[in-house]
Amino acid sequence: MNSSHADDGIHTPEKGSPEREQLLDAARAPVQKKLGRDDVRFEVEQLRAGDGWAFVYVRMLNADGSVIDYAGTPLADAAKQGYVSPDYVALLQKADGQWQLRADAIGPTDMVWLAWPDKYGVAHELFEE
């Protein structure tokens, strides 16, 4: 399944694949913990993996599929003032067979991940679609 292209196997995991599920589960855990909610759903905007790294970019939704409402979370005040988006981005690294969170941002209003390739030594291609 890994290609021998110059991108070293950076790919978008298929819907329904175990890899995709593992990535989304690993990204969901910190969101649930930080927001104190276990009903947050993800709508995938971008999901890329390769070389033991993965980039997750999702829109957070309520259980009913509507865009997340931050009421009752630590970001409620910032959301009221328009300082957070419904987006979530995460950089994950595979270690000992498990995806580990290396960096993330809940509700970013700018492209915080642009600094991650240099900061973490990750291929820029991981963040390109």
Residue pairs with C-beta under 8 A, 6 or more apart in sequence:
2 9
3 9
3 11
7 50
7 123
7 125
8 50
8 51
8 123
9 50
9 51
10 48
10 49
10 50
10 51
10 123
10 125
10 126
11 48
11 49
11 50
12 46
12 47
12 48
12 49
12 129
13 19
13 20
13 23
13 47
13 49
14 20
19 49
20 47
22 99
23 47
23 49
23 54
23 56
23 92
23 99
24 42
24 44
24 47
24 56
24 58
26 90
26 92
26 98
26 99
26 100
26 101
27 42
27 56
27 58
27 88
27 90
27 92
27 101
27 104
28 40
28 42
29 101
30 90
30 101
30 104
31 40
31 60
31 88
31 106
32 38
32 40
34 74
34 106
35 70
35 73
35 74
35 75
35 106
36 72
36 73
36 74
37 72
37 73
39 62
39 63
40 60
40 61
40 62
40 68
41 60
41 61
41 62
41 63
41 65
42 58
42 59
42 60
42 61
42 88
43 58
43 59
43 60
43 61
44 56
44 57
44 58
45 57
45 58
45 59
45 87
46 55
46 56
46 57
46 129
47 54
47 55
47 56
47 57
47 58
48 54
48 55
48 125
48 126
48 127
48 128
48 129
49 55
49 126
50 123
50 125
50 126
51 122
51 123
51 126
52 93
52 94
53 91
53 92
53 93
53 94
53 120
53 122
53 123
53 126
54 91
54 92
54 93
54 94
54 99
54 126
55 89
55 90
55 91
55 92
55 113
55 116
55 126
55 127
56 88
56 89
56 90
56 91
56 92
57 87
57 88
57 89
57 113
58 87
58 88
58 89
59 67
59 86
59 87
59 88
60 67
60 68
60 86
60 87
60 88
60 106
61 67
61 68
61 86
62 68
62 69
67 86
68 86
70 76
70 78
70 79
70 84
70 107
71 79
73 79
75 84
75 106
75 107
78 84
78 107
79 107
83 107
83 109
84 106
84 107
84 108
84 109
85 107
85 108
85 109
86 107
87 107
87 108
88 104
88 105
88 106
88 107
89 104
89 105
89 108
89 112
89 113
90 101
90 103
90 104
90 105
91 101
91 102
91 103
91 104
91 113
91 116
91 120
91 122
92 99
92 100
92 101
92 102
93 99
93 100
93 102
93 120
94 100
102 120
103 113
103 116
103 119
103 120
105 112
105 113
113 127
114 127
116 122
116 127
117 123
117 124
117 126
117 127
